[in-house]
Amino acid sequence: MCKTANILNDTKEIAFEFDAENIKRANEVIARYPPQYKKAAVIPLLDLGQRQNKGWTSISVMNYVAKLLDMPPMRVYEVATFYTMFNREPIGQNFVQVCTTTPCMLRGSTDILNACLEQAGGIKPGQTSKDGKFTVVEVECQGACSNAPMIVVGDDFYEDLTPATTKKILDAFAKGQKPKPGPQSGRLTSENSAGLTNLTGKPYGPGEFCTPEFQ
């Protein structure tokens, strides 16, 4: 069954509307577009609704956004069911996205995925742990290929992973802590892990070869 059909299974009686802070943000987003094109704000408003709605986009969220933007509800359903960034079912407290695309796969993403599933209580990809703390999904490239393998938890990237560091990260989240994002190997960003291999000397710059009177 297609995702568009599945949305009809949501409980429509669950009301949703933006809180005071988010309605202010929504109006700021809408104001970026000419009045006749305000429907262009549908994606950022759905994202805002998903964040307020504990990480998932319910039919109530979609209907509210449709009303706010004067759009037919079906047009909003089409957007929400097309983009994988919108979760159509409730998720756990921590949404874990494991990249299994080629660069990560070549560096052991299968082991990282298995570590996440094991740490979440032996669930399968796409499932939520029994304690509600984790939802683990496989995703396509997250754009951190040079620091593969990696996962995303919430909005934060965790890179240069091993099964051991992966379990350590999820264990911290399970305890209500937030581990430091970024590479877990000791490097700062995506610099060569073997150390500097070029530009090892002092580069010349403006004034390096000027005569003293012009320095």
Secondary structure by P-SEA (a helix, b strand, c coil): cccccccccccccccccccaaaaaaaaaaaacccccccccaaaaaaaaaaaaacccccaaaaaaaaaaacccaaaaaaaaaacccccccccccbbbbbbcccccccccaaaaaaaaaaaacccccccccccccbbbbbbcccccccccccccccccccccccaaaaaaaaaaaaacccccccccccccccccccccccccccccccccccccccc
